[in-house]
Amino acid sequence: MSIVLAGAVLAAVVGATLAGGAVPLRLERHARIFLSFSAGTLVALALLELIPEGVEAMAGGVRVALLVVLAAFLATLLLDKLHVLHPHAHAMDAECPTVEHEHPPLAMHGAFGLLIHSAVDGLALAASLRESPATALAVGLALSAHKFADGLTTVSLVLAHHHRRRAAIRLLLGNVAFLATGFGVGLAVALDEHQLGGLLLVMAGFFLYLGASDLIPAVTTPICRKRDVFATACGMAAIALLATFAH
């Protein structure tokens, strides 16, 4: 394995993550549209990437894997409804609001969840380097496109609920740091595939709950519904295209 190749592939993926995060930072007044897009990416990411990869990696078959997803979804639901994750009630506005929620924490949990996902991406990138340079280049290209969407989603989840730009930048840099950490760990240690699969399935259940029950209802207000639903569909389509070309 070439150190130069490893550094180049990691730099490309990091650059894509930062570029994705820069888009909503520069166009902050359109944060609501980016949040709608992000809701679509989280749901599609769970269904098209995390669950298939988790099922493939985890022992026990499809039924056991989906039970893990269901358990993670239910656990997030219970924590949310018991006001552990989301202590503020949120209502639908009659028109396009300038402020959707007062710092709703569940969206921030989504951004933190993407940090863990980023570490797993780093592990996957390191595993591809262990196989061959050609595999590493192919995975690096696919992951770069994927991480662009991750960077955009991370920043959008923060800005759309009116947290400071500084917080969004910190989480974007955290996303990059977790990616690099996962990459380094993956190069140093060969992790158990079954445990990694279980982690992917848990994240899938969390992202499904976050996208379907929190973010999508939050952005589909009566007056803005067509625009928001279109942006959500675009987010799903983007992940679907990435998943199709990556596999």
Backbone as CSV, one residue per row, in Angstrom:
resi,resn,N_x,N_y,N_z,CA_x,CA_y,CA_z,C_x,C_y,C_z
1,MET,0.852,-1.202,0.000,0.000,0.000,0.000,0.883,1.247,0.000
2,SER,0.648,2.138,-0.943,1.441,3.346,-1.067,0.930,4.416,-0.103
3,ILE,1.865,5.021,0.629,1.496,6.107,1.543,0.976,7.305,0.750
4,VAL,1.586,7.525,-0.416,1.153,8.643,-1.260,-0.286,8.438,-1.726
5,LEU,-0.599,7.202,-2.158,-1.960,6.903,-2.604,-2.952,7.070,-1.458
6,ALA,-2.590,6.563,-0.280,-3.469,6.677,0.888,-3.748,8.138,1.210
7,GLY,-2.705,8.952,1.202,-2.860,10.375,1.498,-3.698,11.086,0.451
8,ALA,-3.484,10.730,-0.836,-4.226,11.386,-1.911,-5.712,11.052,-1.859
9,VAL,-6.027,9.773,-1.612,-7.425,9.365,-1.554,-8.119,10.015,-0.360
10,LEU,-7.457,10.018,0.793,-8.035,10.644,1.980,-8.235,12.139,1.758
11,ALA,-7.264,12.801,1.142,-7.378,14.238,0.890,-8.553,14.553,-0.030
12,ALA,-8.778,13.697,-1.032,-9.897,13.920,-1.958,-11.230,13.806,-1.228
13,VAL,-11.350,12.805,-0.351,-12.601,12.608,0.382,-12.825,13.742,1.385
14,VAL,-11.766,14.158,2.057,-11.860,15.281,2.996,-12.264,16.556,2.258
15,GLY,-11.637,16.792,1.100,-11.967,17.977,0.312,-13.423,18.001,-0.118
16,ALA,-13.950,16.825,-0.490,-15.355,16.736,-0.895,-16.283,17.047,0.281
17,THR,-15.922,16.565,1.469,-16.728,16.832,2.669,-16.777,18.336,2.962
18,LEU,-15.622,18.972,2.916,-15.558,20.407,3.192,-16.296,21.215,2.124
19,ALA,-16.179,20.783,0.872,-16.870,21.482,-0.212,-18.390,21.384,-0.026
20,GLY,-18.875,20.205,0.372,-20.307,20.051,0.619,-20.786,20.945,1.748
21,GLY,-20.007,21.034,2.815,-20.376,21.890,3.934,-20.332,23.365,3.598
22,ALA,-19.482,23.723,2.640,-19.346,25.138,2.276,-20.583,25.670,1.556
23,VAL,-21.337,24.777,0.894,-22.502,25.227,0.116,-23.554,25.890,1.010
24,PRO,-24.072,25.213,2.057,-25.051,25.902,2.912,-24.449,27.033,3.736
25,LEU,-23.148,26.986,3.991,-22.521,28.096,4.711,-22.545,29.372,3.873
26,ARG,-22.357,29.230,2.569,-22.367,30.394,1.678,-23.790,30.824,1.322
27,LEU,-24.724,29.902,1.373,-26.116,30.201,0.999,-27.031,29.984,2.195
28,GLU,-26.685,30.607,3.307,-27.373,30.347,4.575,-28.848,30.734,4.536
29,ARG,-29.213,31.716,3.721,-30.612,32.144,3.691,-31.520,31.090,3.064
30,HIS,-30.919,30.111,2.400,-31.698,29.010,1.824,-31.598,27.761,2.689
31,ALA,-31.356,27.947,3.985,-31.124,26.807,4.880,-32.304,25.848,4.902
32,ARG,-33.516,26.361,4.764,-34.703,25.492,4.811,-34.698,24.489,3.658
33,ILE,-34.309,24.949,2.469,-34.243,24.051,1.313,-33.191,22.975,1.550
34,PHE,-32.054,23.367,2.095,-30.994,22.396,2.356,-31.430,21.403,3.436
35,LEU,-32.238,21.857,4.402,-32.733,20.932,5.423,-33.671,19.905,4.797
36,SER,-34.521,20.353,3.877,-35.415,19.426,3.171,-34.595,18.401,2.385
37,PHE,-33.574,18.879,1.694,-32.677,17.990,0.950,-32.028,16.987,1.902
38,SER,-31.593,17.466,3.066,-30.918,16.614,4.039,-31.843,15.545,4.605
39,ALA,-33.124,15.891,4.793,-34.087,14.890,5.268,-34.151,13.725,4.291
40,GLY,-34.155,14.045,2.997,-34.170,12.995,1.980,-32.893,12.170,1.982
41,THR,-31.755,12.826,2.172,-30.490,12.078,2.146,-30.396,11.116,3.332
42,LEU,-30.891,11.516,4.510,-30.798,10.643,5.681,-31.645,9.380,5.512
43,VAL,-32.886,9.557,5.017,-33.758,8.398,4.818,-33.185,7.474,3.745
44,ALA,-32.746,8.059,2.631,-32.191,7.244,1.549,-30.880,6.580,1.963
45,LEU,-30.078,7.279,2.734,-28.819,6.708,3.210,-29.091,5.460,4.053
46,ALA,-30.097,5.537,4.921,-30.436,4.383,5.758,-30.912,3.206,4.914
47,LEU,-31.812,3.479,3.950,-32.427,2.404,3.181,-31.519,1.825,2.097
48,LEU,-30.711,2.663,1.471,-29.947,2.213,0.312,-28.486,1.900,0.601
49,GLU,-27.953,2.409,1.711,-26.545,2.188,2.018,-26.347,1.427,3.329
50,LEU,-26.845,1.977,4.426,-26.548,1.405,5.732,-27.175,0.028,5.925
51,ILE,-28.458,-0.116,5.591,-29.123,-1.405,5.797,-28.541,-2.496,4.892
52,PRO,-28.396,-2.264,3.580,-27.801,-3.319,2.745,-26.391,-3.718,3.191
53,GLU,-25.558,-2.728,3.530,-24.195,-3.044,3.961,-24.198,-3.743,5.318
54,GLY,-25.087,-3.313,6.212,-25.178,-3.952,7.518,-25.656,-5.392,7.428
55,VAL,-26.652,-5.635,6.561,-27.167,-6.993,6.365,-26.069,-7.901,5.824
56,GLU,-25.307,-7.372,4.887,-24.227,-8.162,4.279,-23.129,-8.496,5.282
57,ALA,-22.860,-7.569,6.197,-21.733,-7.762,7.118,-22.111,-8.517,8.378
58,MET,-23.358,-8.415,8.799,-23.745,-8.958,10.100,-24.180,-10.420,9.989
59,ALA,-23.782,-11.229,10.947,-24.201,-12.632,10.988,-25.644,-12.726,11.476
60,GLY,-26.356,-13.763,11.039,-27.710,-13.974,11.535,-28.788,-13.811,10.497
61,GLY,-28.454,-13.277,9.337,-29.435,-13.155,8.275,-30.206,-11.848,8.285
62,VAL,-31.068,-11.710,7.279,-31.797,-10.460,7.058,-32.748,-10.154,8.209
63,ARG,-33.455,-11.170,8.698,-34.454,-10.933,9.746,-33.809,-10.363,11.007
64,VAL,-32.686,-10.939,11.419,-31.992,-10.450,12.614,-31.494,-9.021,12.388
65,ALA,-30.960,-8.769,11.191,-30.453,-7.433,10.880,-31.566,-6.389,10.947
66,LEU,-32.735,-6.726,10.391,-33.843,-5.769,10.406,-34.414,-5.590,11.809
67,LEU,-34.300,-6.610,12.638,-34.703,-6.449,14.040,-33.806,-5.439,14.748
68,VAL,-32.531,-5.414,14.394,-31.608,-4.428,14.965,-32.024,-3.018,14.538
69,VAL,-32.371,-2.870,13.257,-32.835,-1.567,12.758,-34.108,-1.140,13.493
70,LEU,-35.048,-2.066,13.623,-36.306,-1.775,14.308,-36.068,-1.393,15.769
71,ALA,-35.161,-2.105,16.432,-34.854,-1.806,17.834,-34.247,-0.412,17.970
72,ALA,-33.360,-0.044,17.049,-32.747,1.286,17.085,-33.792,2.368,16.828
73,PHE,-34.714,2.102,15.880,-35.798,3.044,15.594,-36.676,3.226,16.833
74,LEU,-37.051,2.106,17.465,-37.910,2.158,18.645,-37.213,2.848,19.813
75,ALA,-35.929,2.575,19.995,-35.181,3.207,21.083,-35.141,4.722,20.900
76,THR,-34.929,5.172,19.652,-34.911,6.608,19.376,-36.288,7.219,19.598
77,LEU,-37.339,6.497,19.191,-38.710,6.956,19.420,-38.987,7.143,20.906
78,LEU,-38.611,6.162,21.714,-38.860,6.235,23.153,-38.098,7.394,23.783
79,LEU,-36.836,7.553,23.395,-36.033,8.646,23.945,-36.616,10.000,23.551
80,ASP,-37.117,10.078,22.319,-37.703,11.330,21.842,-38.999,11.644,22.595
81,LYS,-39.899,10.667,22.679,-41.196,10.908,23.301,-41.103,11.042,24.812
82,LEU,-40.032,10.513,25.393,-39.811,10.707,26.827,-39.060,12.011,27.096
83,HIS,-38.868,12.801,25.999,-38.241,14.123,26.086,-36.773,14.065,26.513
84,VAL,-36.129,12.933,26.224,-34.693,12.847,26.484,-33.923,13.500,25.343
85,LEU,-34.381,13.254,24.103,-33.698,13.827,22.947,-34.308,15.140,22.501
86,HIS,-35.615,15.277,22.653,-36.317,16.379,21.997,-37.311,17.021,22.964
87,PRO,-36.852,17.794,23.932,-37.734,18.317,24.965,-38.730,19.364,24.497
88,HIS,-38.548,19.949,23.300,-39.469,20.987,22.844,-40.519,20.383,21.930
89,ALA,-41.782,20.725,22.155,-42.814,20.359,21.183,-42.693,21.278,19.987
90,HIS,-42.963,20.734,18.781,-42.914,21.625,17.633,-44.189,21.517,16.827
91,ALA,-44.653,22.669,16.326,-45.922,22.727,15.621,-45.707,23.153,14.182
92,MET,-46.734,22.950,13.362,-46.674,23.359,11.972,-47.059,24.835,11.870
93,ASP,-46.340,25.569,11.040,-46.633,26.977,10.853,-47.592,27.152,9.670
94,ALA,-48.328,28.240,9.680,-49.284,28.481,8.604,-48.603,28.981,7.338
95,GLU,-47.426,29.514,7.445,-46.702,30.002,6.279,-45.225,29.751,6.464
96,CYS,-44.461,30.011,5.400,-43.023,29.741,5.462,-42.410,30.534,6.608
97,PRO,-41.903,29.849,7.646,-41.408,30.588,8.800,-39.964,31.011,8.616
98,THR,-39.595,32.065,9.290,-38.183,32.429,9.312,-37.454,31.650,10.390
99,VAL,-38.208,31.195,11.387,-37.639,30.381,12.465,-38.546,29.166,12.659
100,GLU,-38.029,27.945,12.359,-38.861,26.760,12.498,-38.989,26.332,13.953
101,HIS,-37.864,26.149,14.634,-37.875,25.669,16.012,-36.838,26.455,16.803
102,GLU,-36.977,26.430,18.077,-36.002,27.082,18.951,-34.942,26.066,19.333
103,HIS,-33.892,25.979,18.567,-32.774,25.068,18.822,-33.223,23.628,19.117
104,PRO,-33.952,22.959,18.200,-34.407,21.613,18.497,-33.238,20.644,18.517
105,PRO,-33.027,19.921,19.611,-31.830,19.125,19.752,-31.776,17.893,18.882
106,LEU,-32.944,17.363,18.418,-32.898,16.122,17.660,-32.159,16.300,16.340
107,ALA,-32.303,17.442,15.695,-31.551,17.697,14.471,-30.055,17.712,14.756
108,MET,-29.674,18.268,15.892,-28.259,18.269,16.265,-27.770,16.848,16.521
109,HIS,-28.639,15.999,17.085,-28.251,14.603,17.249,-27.997,13.959,15.894
110,GLY,-28.769,14.377,14.884,-28.531,13.870,13.533,-27.152,14.236,13.031
111,ALA,-26.750,15.479,13.293,-25.411,15.907,12.888,-24.336,15.106,13.614
112,PHE,-24.567,14.827,14.911,-23.596,14.012,15.655,-23.604,12.567,15.152
113,GLY,-24.787,12.075,14.755,-24.854,10.742,14.189,-24.044,10.623,12.913
114,LEU,-24.023,11.701,12.132,-23.225,11.710,10.911,-21.727,11.664,11.209
115,LEU,-21.317,12.115,12.392,-19.910,11.995,12.777,-19.517,10.520,12.889
116,ILE,-20.387,9.740,13.539,-20.113,8.302,13.676,-20.097,7.646,12.303
117,HIS,-21.063,8.047,11.475,-21.101,7.508,10.123,-19.827,7.857,9.357
118,SER,-19.303,9.032,9.588,-18.074,9.459,8.924,-16.896,8.584,9.334
119,ALA,-16.845,8.214,10.620,-15.788,7.315,11.081,-15.878,5.958,10.389
120,VAL,-17.106,5.474,10.192,-17.304,4.205,9.487,-16.857,4.335,8.027
121,ASP,-17.117,5.494,7.418,-16.639,5.734,6.059,-15.114,5.658,5.997
122,GLY,-14.458,6.210,7.018,-13.005,6.138,7.075,-12.508,4.703,7.167
123,LEU,-13.212,3.887,7.954,-12.867,2.468,8.063,-13.020,1.771,6.711
124,ALA,-14.097,2.092,5.996,-14.335,1.482,4.686,-13.251,1.887,3.689
125,LEU,-12.839,3.143,3.756,-11.784,3.618,2.854,-10.471,2.897,3.134
126,ALA,-10.155,2.720,4.405,-8.938,2.003,4.779,-9.002,0.545,4.324
127,ALA,-10.173,-0.070,4.444,-10.331,-1.465,4.018,-10.111,-1.600,2.514
128,SER,-10.542,-0.610,1.743,-10.342,-0.665,0.289,-8.859,-0.565,-0.061
129,LEU,-8.108,0.201,0.723,-6.668,0.307,0.485,-5.965,-1.013,0.784
130,ARG,-6.511,-1.773,1.723,-5.931,-3.074,2.033,-6.102,-4.052,0.870
131,GLU,-7.141,-3.854,0.076,-7.420,-4.777,-1.026,-6.512,-4.520,-2.218
132,SER,-6.606,-3.321,-2.795,-5.776,-3.012,-3.967,-5.862,-1.524,-4.267
133,PRO,-4.876,-0.955,-4.987,-4.951,0.454,-5.368,-6.166,0.763,-6.235
134,ALA,-6.526,-0.154,-7.139,-7.674,0.075,-8.017,-8.961,0.167,-7.202
135,THR,-9.102,-0.734,-6.235,-10.288,-0.708,-5.368,-10.324,0.580,-4.564
136,ALA,-9.163,1.000,-4.066,-9.089,2.229,-3.270,-9.506,3.442,-4.092
137,LEU,-9.091,3.500,-5.357,-9.453,4.630,-6.210,-10.958,4.638,-6.496
138,ALA,-11.517,3.456,-6.756,-12.952,3.363,-7.039,-13.767,3.764,-5.815
139,VAL,-13.388,3.232,-4.644,-14.101,3.552,-3.413,-13.923,5.028,-3.062
140,GLY,-12.707,5.534,-3.261,-12.436,6.940,-2.974,-13.278,7.877,-3.818
141,LEU,-13.472,7.527,-5.098,-14.289,8.357,-5.990,-15.748,8.350,-5.544
142,ALA,-16.269,7.136,-5.273,-17.661,7.030,-4.825,-17.859,7.724,-3.480
143,LEU,-16.895,7.549,-2.581,-17.005,8.130,-1.248,-16.910,9.657,-1.294
144,SER,-16.155,10.182,-2.240,-16.042,11.641,-2.373,-17.400,12.256,-2.693
145,ALA,-18.118,11.634,-3.626,-19.456,12.132,-3.964,-20.395,12.001,-2.760
146,HIS,-20.273,10.878,-2.077,-21.112,10.621,-0.905,-20.817,11.609,0.229
147,LYS,-19.539,11.891,0.455,-19.155,12.784,1.548,-19.510,14.239,1.247
148,PHE,-19.616,14.592,-0.025,-20.104,15.927,-0.370,-21.506,16.102,0.203
149,ALA,-22.357,15.083,0.002,-23.717,15.131,0.553,-23.693,15.119,2.081
150,ASP,-22.771,14.361,2.672,-22.649,14.322,4.133,-22.284,15.688,4.708
151,GLY,-21.326,16.354,4.068,-20.913,17.671,4.534,-22.054,18.671,4.446
152,LEU,-22.784,18.621,3.335,-23.933,19.511,3.150,-24.996,19.242,4.216
153,THR,-25.263,17.946,4.475,-26.285,17.592,5.448,-25.891,18.019,6.858
154,THR,-24.641,17.789,7.236,-24.162,18.138,8.574,-24.365,19.618,8.864
155,VAL,-23.931,20.463,7.945,-24.047,21.910,8.143,-25.509,22.355,8.090
156,SER,-26.301,21.751,7.188,-27.706,22.141,7.052,-28.493,21.848,8.318
157,LEU,-28.212,20.715,8.954,-28.925,20.361,10.181,-28.688,21.391,11.280
158,VAL,-27.517,21.989,11.273,-27.180,22.987,12.296,-27.781,24.352,11.940
159,LEU,-27.549,24.811,10.712,-27.954,26.162,10.320,-29.465,26.315,10.209
160,ALA,-30.161,25.257,9.784,-31.600,25.382,9.566,-32.351,25.673,10.857
161,HIS,-31.740,25.377,11.989,-32.395,25.638,13.273,-31.695,26.757,14.037
162,HIS,-30.975,27.586,13.259,-30.479,28.860,13.763,-29.427,28.744,14.869
163,HIS,-28.656,27.684,14.824,-27.441,27.649,15.624,-26.396,28.507,14.922
164,ARG,-25.374,28.873,15.631,-24.378,29.764,15.060,-23.559,29.067,13.983
165,ARG,-23.066,29.894,13.050,-22.200,29.355,11.997,-20.982,28.664,12.597
166,ARG,-20.517,29.184,13.730,-19.355,28.581,14.377,-19.630,27.128,14.759
167,ALA,-20.859,26.866,15.238,-21.221,25.493,15.603,-21.260,24.600,14.366
168,ALA,-21.768,25.144,13.263,-21.824,24.368,12.019,-20.420,24.040,11.524
169,ILE,-19.534,25.014,11.605,-18.154,24.796,11.150,-17.456,23.785,12.037
170,ARG,-17.705,23.865,13.346,-17.093,22.890,14.269,-17.534,21.468,13.943
171,LEU,-18.827,21.292,13.682,-19.317,19.954,13.369,-18.817,19.476,12.006
172,LEU,-18.667,20.388,11.058,-18.107,20.019,9.757,-16.661,19.549,9.908
173,LEU,-15.878,20.287,10.694,-14.497,19.878,10.947,-14.460,18.585,11.758
174,GLY,-15.436,18.415,12.659,-15.534,17.167,13.405,-15.806,15.995,12.482
175,ASN,-16.647,16.222,11.460,-16.928,15.187,10.469,-15.641,14.736,9.781
176,VAL,-14.828,15.712,9.409,-13.536,15.412,8.770,-12.612,14.685,9.743
177,ALA,-12.594,15.137,10.999,-11.719,14.515,11.999,-12.114,13.061,12.253
178,PHE,-13.413,12.794,12.332,-13.883,11.415,12.538,-13.551,10.552,11.328
179,LEU,-13.655,11.137,10.135,-13.284,10.417,8.918,-11.813,10.004,8.964
180,ALA,-10.950,10.968,9.301,-9.514,10.690,9.367,-9.186,9.688,10.472
181,THR,-9.897,9.806,11.598,-9.671,8.868,12.707,-10.064,7.446,12.308
182,GLY,-11.232,7.319,11.705,-11.663,6.006,11.232,-10.708,5.426,10.214
183,PHE,-10.201,6.284,9.348,-9.234,5.855,8.332,-7.959,5.341,8.997
184,GLY,-7.463,6.100,9.986,-6.245,5.689,10.683,-6.423,4.387,11.446
185,VAL,-7.567,4.257,12.120,-7.847,3.021,12.864,-7.952,1.841,11.907
186,GLY,-8.601,2.076,10.759,-8.762,1.010,9.775,-7.455,0.536,9.192
187,LEU,-6.495,1.446,9.058,-5.169,1.053,8.563,-4.384,0.294,9.622
188,ALA,-4.589,0.669,10.891,-3.803,0.068,11.969,-4.380,-1.253,12.458
189,VAL,-5.718,-1.362,12.453,-6.374,-2.533,13.044,-7.444,-3.046,12.094
190,ALA,-7.480,-4.349,11.902,-8.539,-4.969,11.103,-9.732,-5.240,12.027
191,LEU,-10.802,-4.451,11.884,-11.949,-4.570,12.787,-12.859,-5.723,12.376
192,ASP,-13.602,-6.232,13.354,-14.537,-7.323,13.106,-15.692,-6.835,12.235
193,GLU,-15.929,-7.535,11.130,-16.942,-7.120,10.163,-18.353,-7.173,10.747
194,HIS,-18.627,-8.166,11.598,-19.963,-8.312,12.166,-20.316,-7.148,13.091
195,GLN,-19.349,-6.710,13.903,-19.605,-5.575,14.797,-19.836,-4.299,14.001
196,LEU,-19.071,-4.134,12.937,-19.233,-2.966,12.076,-20.616,-2.976,11.428
197,GLY,-21.063,-4.163,11.008,-22.396,-4.279,10.427,-23.479,-3.911,11.414
198,GLY,-23.322,-4.334,12.671,-24.298,-3.980,13.706,-24.376,-2.486,13.916
199,LEU,-23.230,-1.806,13.898,-23.197,-0.354,14.066,-23.920,0.334,12.911
200,LEU,-23.718,-0.143,11.691,-24.391,0.429,10.527,-25.913,0.299,10.661
201,LEU,-26.381,-0.828,11.152,-27.821,-1.063,11.288,-28.430,-0.184,12.381
202,VAL,-27.707,0.017,13.460,-28.183,0.906,14.523,-28.311,2.337,13.990
203,MET,-27.305,2.777,13.241,-27.362,4.122,12.662,-28.515,4.240,11.673
204,ALA,-28.805,3.156,10.932,-29.914,3.176,9.977,-31.236,3.422,10.698
205,GLY,-31.473,2.722,11.821,-32.698,2.929,12.585,-32.812,4.351,13.098
206,PHE,-31.700,4.921,13.564,-31.691,6.289,14.071,-31.987,7.289,12.953
207,PHE,-31.330,7.115,11.799,-31.522,8.048,10.691,-32.939,7.955,10.117
208,LEU,-33.503,6.746,10.094,-34.879,6.603,9.612,-35.854,7.364,10.505
209,TYR,-35.674,7.249,11.806,-36.560,7.971,12.724,-36.370,9.482,12.574
210,LEU,-35.133,9.901,12.552,-34.847,11.329,12.465,-35.427,11.929,11.196
211,GLY,-35.188,11.268,10.052,-35.667,11.809,8.787,-37.174,11.754,8.654
212,ALA,-37.767,10.588,8.973,-39.183,10.382,8.703,-40.100,11.071,9.709
213,SER,-39.704,11.142,10.972,-40.634,11.655,11.986,-40.282,13.041,12.503
214,ASP,-39.087,13.530,12.210,-38.693,14.836,12.747,-38.411,15.840,11.638
215,LEU,-37.519,15.516,10.727,-37.106,16.501,9.728,-38.151,16.693,8.639
216,ILE,-38.679,15.601,8.085,-39.647,15.748,6.996,-40.912,16.474,7.463
217,PRO,-41.534,16.106,8.607,-42.686,16.891,9.070,-42.332,18.350,9.356
218,ALA,-41.105,18.610,9.796,-40.719,19.976,10.146,-40.629,20.880,8.936
219,VAL,-40.398,20.304,7.746,-40.204,21.158,6.567,-41.378,21.131,5.606
220,THR,-42.398,20.310,5.864,-43.526,20.241,4.936,-44.696,21.079,5.450
221,THR,-44.508,22.385,5.522,-45.574,23.290,5.933,-46.541,23.491,4.759
222,PRO,-47.791,23.896,5.024,-48.786,23.954,3.953,-48.382,24.797,2.749
223,ILE,-47.845,26.008,2.980,-47.556,26.894,1.857,-46.293,26.481,1.114
224,CYS,-45.325,25.947,1.834,-44.047,25.613,1.206,-43.938,24.142,0.819
225,ARG,-45.051,23.406,0.881,-44.973,21.951,0.779,-44.361,21.493,-0.545
226,LYS,-44.776,22.063,-1.683,-44.271,21.591,-2.972,-42.764,21.760,-3.068
227,ARG,-42.283,22.920,-2.677,-40.846,23.168,-2.750,-40.067,22.250,-1.823
228,ASP,-40.575,22.077,-0.608,-39.874,21.262,0.380,-39.865,19.782,-0.007
229,VAL,-41.012,19.298,-0.495,-41.084,17.896,-0.910,-40.174,17.653,-2.106
230,PHE,-40.109,18.618,-3.017,-39.214,18.478,-4.168,-37.757,18.402,-3.712
231,ALA,-37.387,19.261,-2.760,-36.017,19.247,-2.253,-35.713,17.924,-1.540
232,THR,-36.691,17.404,-0.790,-36.514,16.114,-0.117,-36.339,15.001,-1.140
233,ALA,-37.158,15.024,-2.196,-37.039,14.017,-3.256,-35.683,14.102,-3.949
234,CYS,-35.181,15.321,-4.116,-33.853,15.488,-4.723,-32.770,14.869,-3.844
235,GLY,-32.901,15.034,-2.519,-31.943,14.419,-1.610,-31.958,12.909,-1.722
236,MET,-33.160,12.326,-1.794,-33.273,10.872,-1.957,-32.687,10.421,-3.289
237,ALA,-32.970,11.183,-4.348,-32.468,10.826,-5.677,-30.943,10.886,-5.724
238,ALA,-30.364,11.872,-5.051,-28.906,12.000,-5.041,-28.247,10.772,-4.422
239,ILE,-28.770,10.315,-3.273,-28.208,9.134,-2.627,-28.472,7.889,-3.470
240,ALA,-29.648,7.810,-4.107,-29.965,6.666,-4.967,-28.985,6.559,-6.133
241,LEU,-28.664,7.716,-6.736,-27.696,7.716,-7.847,-26.317,7.290,-7.346
242,LEU,-25.906,7.813,-6.209,-24.595,7.454,-5.647,-24.533,5.965,-5.340
243,ALA,-25.616,5.446,-4.748,-25.644,4.030,-4.399,-25.605,3.151,-5.642
244,THR,-26.301,3.602,-6.705,-26.350,2.830,-7.938,-24.967,2.757,-8.595
245,PHE,-24.312,3.904,-8.676,-23.009,3.930,-9.336,-21.916,3.322,-8.493
246,ALA,-22.061,3.407,-7.162,-21.040,2.865,-6.267,-21.048,1.349,-6.256
247,HIS,-22.203,0.751,-6.536,-22.320,-0.709,-6.474,-22.567,-1.307,-7.850
